Amino acid sequence: VFSWNIMIRAYAENGRVEDARCVFDKMPQRNVISWTSIIAAYYQNGDGNESLKLFRLMLLEGVNPDKVTYISVLDACADLAALSEGKKIHARIADSGLESDVIVGTAIVNMYGRCGELDDAKRVFENMPQRNVISWTAM
């Protein structure tokens, strides 16, 4: 799995998302890093919709997201102003216990802010147990 994941990331970093997807689709086994790599590849190359589709497929296949996965899909939601999807992801994060992570919390604040939900962004920000300069900037 490790070598396959490296190939996905290498293709994605060079803007070759279709090649990254081809590698992903041919993988005999996938883990959360595989899924996160392809989700991030689409987001970073301007296709947030495909990132969110892959995220839903990942959940259907029973793979649990990690904080890097959540950050990628929250950023996709922010870019797409996909507030409804962002709220669902926020609820999953809260259930997973990752909401208190400063990086994940900042991504949630950013998503709400970019979707125009400043009250929700403020509420999340104020409930963060720890903040950094990026959190403050997002707010």
N, C-alpha and C positions, 0 to 999 in steps of 0.2 A: 504494500500500500504506500509505503514511504516514497519509493521511486516514482510511482504514478502521481502522487501529490506534488512532487517537485516539478514534474513535466507540466502539470496543470498551471502551477504558479509561473513557470518560465514562459509558457505561451501567453498567459494573461498579461504578464508584465511587459510583453512586447506587442500588446494589442491584438494578439491572434486568438480571439475568444472562440472562434469556431473550431480551431485546432484544440484548444483547451477542452471544449465541450466534447469533441470526438474522443479524446483520451478519457474523460470522465465517463462517457457512455460505455466505453469498452472495459472499464475497470471490473475485475471479477469480484472485488470487495471494496466497499467504501466505508469510511469512518467520518466523524464530525469534521476532521480537517479537510477531507476530500470535498464534502458538501460546502463548507465555509469557503474554500478556495474557489469553487466554481461560482458560488453566490457572489463573492467579492469581485470576481473577474467580470461578471456582467455589470455589476454596479459601477465599478471603476471605469468601465468602457462605455458608460452611458445608457445602459439598459436595465434600469431599476425594475421595470415590470417583470422581466425574466428572472431577476434576482428574487422577487417575491413569489413568483410561481415555483421556483426551485425550493425556496424555503418551505412552502406548503407541501411540496412533494417529499422533502426531507422529513417533515413531521409525520406524514402518512406512512413513511417507511420505518417509523419508530426510532429515528435518530434524534437524540436530545441535543439541542443547540448549546453552544458555550457562549461566553461573553463576546468573543470576536464575531461569532455568527450574528448575535443580537445587534451589535454595533453596525454591522454591514446592512442588515435589513432596516434598521431604524434610519440610517442615512438614506437608503433608497426611498423609504416613506417620506422623509423630509424633502428630497428632491422632487418627488411626484406629488407632494401635498396630499398624500394618501392617509388622511387623519384616521379614518375608520380602521384601516389595517394597522396603523401605528398604535392605536388604542388596544387592539387585540394583542399585539406583540408586547406592549407595556404590561398588560395583565399577565401574560405568560412569564415575563421577567419577574414581576412581583411574586408570583407563585413559586418561582424557582429560587428566590432568595438573593438574586443578583442585583436587585434594585439598589442596594446599599453600596455597591461598587462604584467608586467615583467616576470611572470611565464610562460605565454603562449608564449611570445616572446623568452624566453630562450628555450622552447621546439621546437620552429621553428628553431632557430639557431642550436640546437643539431641535429635535423632531417636532415637539409641540410648538416651539417658537416659530419655526419655519412654516408650520401649518397654520399660523395665525392664532393659536390657542395660548395666549400669553398668561392667562390665569392658571391654566394647567401647568405651563412651564414654571411659573413662579411657585406653585404648590410643590412640585417635584423638587425644585431647587431648594426651597426652604426645609424640606424633609431630608435632604441629603446629609448623612452623618459627617461627611468630609467633603470639602470643596477645594478645587485648585484654580489656578489662573484660567485654565481652559473652561472650567465650569462657570466662572464669573463672566468670561467673554461670551459664552453661549447665552447666558441670561441677559 
